[in-house]
Amino acid sequence: MPEAESAILERAITTQNESWTPEASRAILDFKLAEPDLRRADELVAKARSGSITEEERRSLENYLRVGRLIEFMKARAILSLKAQGAAD
C-alpha cells in the first residue's frame, strides 16, 4: 500500500529541522495561489458540483487541490516552527 502524501510530507518537512529560521517560516506564511489560479480552481469546483466537469478538468482540479494542501501544510509547519522557537507574533 503506497504511503499517503501527507505522511511522506510530515517526514520530509519537519519543524525539528534547524534550517527553519523565523524568517524562512514567515516567508512560507506568505505562500498562496495566484489570483488566476484561484479563479480557475473555483470554476472547476463549480463544474464538478454541477456534474459537467471533463476528465481533463477533473485532473486539473486535483492538481490545484493538491498544491493548495501542500501550501497549507507548509504554513502549518511554519507556524509550529515559529511557536517552538518562541518567535510567533
C-alpha positions in Angstrom: 0.0 0.0 0.0 1.5 3.3 -1.0 2.2 5.9 1.6 -0.2 8.8 1.9 1.3 12.0 0.6 0.6 13.7 3.9 2.7 11.1 5.8 5.6 11.4 3.4 5.4 15.2 3.7 5.4 15.1 7.5 8.6 13.1 7.5 10.2 15.4 4.9 9.1 18.7 6.3 9.8 18.6 10.0 9.9 21.6 12.3 12.8 20.0 14.2 15.0 20.8 11.2 17.3 23.6 12.3 17.1 25.3 8.9 13.6 26.6 9.7 14.6 30.1 10.7 12.0 32.5 11.8 12.5 34.5 8.6 12.0 31.3 6.4 8.9 30.4 8.4 7.4 33.9 7.9 8.2 33.8 4.2 6.3 30.4 3.9 3.3 32.0 5.6 3.1 34.4 2.6 2.7 31.5 0.1 -0.6 31.5 -1.7 -2.1 30.6 -5.1 -2.1 33.3 -7.7 -5.5 35.0 -8.4 -5.9 33.5 -11.8 -5.3 30.0 -10.3 -7.9 30.7 -7.6 -10.4 31.7 -10.2 -9.7 28.7 -12.3 -10.0 26.4 -9.3 -13.3 28.0 -8.4 -14.6 27.4 -12.0 -13.5 23.8 -11.9 -15.2 23.3 -8.5 -18.4 24.7 -9.9 -18.3 22.4 -12.9 -17.6 19.4 -10.6 -20.6 20.3 -8.4 -22.8 20.6 -11.5 -21.6 17.3 -12.9 -20.3 18.9 -16.1 -16.6 18.5 -15.5 -14.5 16.7 -18.0 -11.8 14.1 -17.1 -9.1 16.5 -18.0 -10.7 19.3 -15.9 -11.0 16.9 -13.0 -7.3 16.1 -13.2 -6.6 19.8 -13.3 -8.8 20.4 -10.2 -7.0 17.6 -8.4 -3.7 19.4 -9.1 -5.0 22.7 -7.7 -6.3 20.9 -4.6 -3.0 19.0 -4.1 -0.9 22.2 -4.4 -3.3 24.0 -2.1 -3.0 21.3 0.5 0.8 21.4 0.2 0.8 25.2 0.8 -1.5 24.8 3.8 0.7 22.0 5.2 3.8 24.1 4.8 2.1 27.1 6.5 1.1 24.9 9.4 4.6 23.6 9.8 5.9 27.2 9.7 3.5 28.2 12.5 4.7 25.3 14.6 8.3 26.2 14.0 7.7 29.8 15.0 5.9 28.7 18.2 8.7 26.2 19.0 11.3 29.0 18.7 9.2 31.4 20.6 9.1 33.7 17.6 5.3 33.6 16.9 3.7 37.0 16.7 
